[in-house]
Amino acid sequence: ETGVTQTPRHLVMGMTNKKSLKCEQHLGHNAMYWYKQSAKKPLELMFVYSLEERVENNSVPSRFSPECPNSSHLFLHLHTLQPEDSALYLCASSLGGSGREQYFGPGTRLTVT
Amino acid sequence: EDQVTQSPEALRLQEGESSSLNCSYTVSGLRGLFWYRQDPGKGPEFLFTLYSAGEEKEKERLKATLTKKESFLHITAPKPEDSATYLCVRGSYIPTFGRGTSLIVHP
């Protein structure tokens, strides 16, 4: 497998469920990102893990919790989500921090019912 | 205040009809200006990085240029397969994406 992969590709969950999104990069990069893409809105950065440092967008609700066990794997843990959290969640990686080009996965389409 | 503003929001071209997409950005703390292409249902695909005013980069029918406050993505003689949303990204401690320009090229 090459590039950046994400699983699952589609997820439907109720507001009381707990689920996790997984991302894996096979590019030898050392920074990984989670983005949210909602209809008619620009991509919104949620979290960055770079050189073992975590940066988060302060507007992200605590019901989203990231985990980065190593430089190749990234998770987004979801719990008690709201319908407005329905969106495409994209993972990306880069060699170096936010001043470098990013390579994106195909995304997970999340629907909260 | 938006840090990245793209125009037009949507653009329809005939095959072979050249045009330009615009991206204006705030300069403070800039760590590069990036262009990506996004097809429906897919993640963005990296196209170009520009770091200094006057810099230009080309790839097939696309050329990206950078001034002190704007970047342009020029599309020369586009083909239907160039249809996509083109995203401008301000590189910074927290990267900022524009809303994109949706390009449709009719055969």
Interface residues (C-beta under 8 A of the other chain):
Chain A: V4 K40 K41 P42 L43 E44 L45 V48 V55 N57 L90 A92 S98 G99 R100 E101 Q102 Y103 F104 G105 P106 G107 R109
Chain B: V4 R31 G32 F34 G41 K42 G43 P44 E45 F46 T49 L87 G91 S92 Y93 I94 P95 T96 F97 G98 R99 G100
